[in-house]
Amino acid sequence: MSIAGPSTLRAFPRIASRLAHLPPRPVHASSAARFSTARPVLAESTRRAHALAQPIAEPSGFEGVPAPAYVEADGVGKGKGKAEAAPKRSIKAKKNAISMTPAAISRLRDLLTSNSDPKLLRIGVKTRGCAGMAYHLEYVTPPGARFDEVVEQDGIRVLIDSKALFSIIGSTMDWRDNRLSAGFMFDNPNIVDSCGCGESFNIR
């Protein structure tokens, strides 16, 4: 029910006189209690909020314990410590194009040290003989030709002609001295056939 305004009361004086004699409306007790306790409840909520905002104390068992240190290494990330050194790769020694027997090394040492001028023995292949190819040995002045292959074993160094490298690679050089002949001999796995005297050969 709407309450009449001042203009309405002036228009209807009887209604105004009746309203003036009405007793004041009592306020319910529960409503009064609700309004009276609103401020204390708000104050209690504020105190709880302030209490929660206080810093939380550290547990007694962890007092004075420093925080763990994290080290960042290049390419490793945090918390993994110092980067472990990569394992070094083992470098294999280069395999010589040919090998020499102890007899060949002994004979080469005698030949190369007997000359006053430093010399090297150069091993090559030339077209000769009935089979087509034959070994050719000669003394050269160090360091030899530009593309010669250097073979060093037990302190003895020999050169291999670059043109003959694929013809004698993998061979074993030996020195043989008997009643009939003396000289350097080659055990060559690349030979497919040779002449009867053994002076010339043919490769694959």
FIMIDREN-673791 format. One record per residue (C-alpha): x, y, z; residue in one letter. Coordinates in steps of 0.5 Angstrom, whole numbers, plus 500, padded with zeros to 3 digits. Example, Ala and Ser with C-alpha at 12.3 -4.5 7.8 and 13.67 -1.06 7.14 Angstrom:
2
525491516A 527498514S 
***
This chain:
204
500500500M 503507498S 503513503I 500519501A 504525499G 503532502P 499534496S 495529497T 494530504L 492537503R 487535498A 484530503F 484533510P 480528513R 485523511I 490527514A 487528521S 486520521R 493519519L 495524525A 492520530H 495513528L 500510533P 507510531P 509503528R 513499532P 520496530V 521489530H 526486535A 530482530S 530488526S 533492531A 538487533A 540486526R 542493525F 545493532S 550487530T 552489523A 558494525R 561489530P 561483525V 564488520L 569490525A 571482527E 571481519S 576487518T 581484524R 581477521R 583480514A 589484518H 591477522A 591473515L 595479512A 601478517Q 607474514P 607467516I 613465521A 618460518E 618453522P 622452527S 626447524G 628451518F 631457522E 637459519G 638454513V 640458507P 636457501A 639452496P 643455490A 642454483Y 647455478V 646456471E 651453466A 651454459D 647449455G 645446461V 639450465G 638451472K 639447478G 644442474K 650444477G 656445472K 656442465A 660436465E 666436460A 664432453A 668426452P 674427448K 674423442R 680419441S 684420434I 686414431K 693414428A 693415420K 695408417K 701408413N 700406405A 705401406I 709397412S 716395412M 719389415T 725390420P 730387415A 728393410A 728398416I 735396417S 737396410R 734403409L 737406415R 744404413D 743407406L 740413408L 745415413T 751413409S 750419405N 753426407S 747429404D 740428407P 736423402K 730420402L 728414398L 722415393R 718409391I 714409384G 712405379V 714405371K 711401365T 716396364R 717388363G 713383360C 707384365A 707391364G 709395371M 715395375A 717398381Y 722404381H 726406387L 731413387E 734418392Y 731424392V 732431396T 727432402P 722434402P 721431395G 715432390A 709436392R 704430392F 708425395D 706420400E 710420406V 711414410V 715414417E 716408421Q 721407426D 725413425G 725411417I 722416412R 720414405V 716417400L 711414395I 710417388D 703420388S 702416381K 704409384A 700410390L 694406388F 698401385S 702399391I 698401397I 697396402G 704393400S 709390405T 716392403M 722387405D 729386404W 732380402R 739378401D 741371398N 746367394R 743369388L 740376389S 739382394A 734387394G 728390396F 722386395M 714388395F 708383397D 703387394N 696385395P 693389388N 697384384I 693380379V 699377375D 706377374S 712375370C 716369371G 722372373C 718377378G 721383375E 714386373S 707385375F 700387373N 694390378I 687390378R 
***
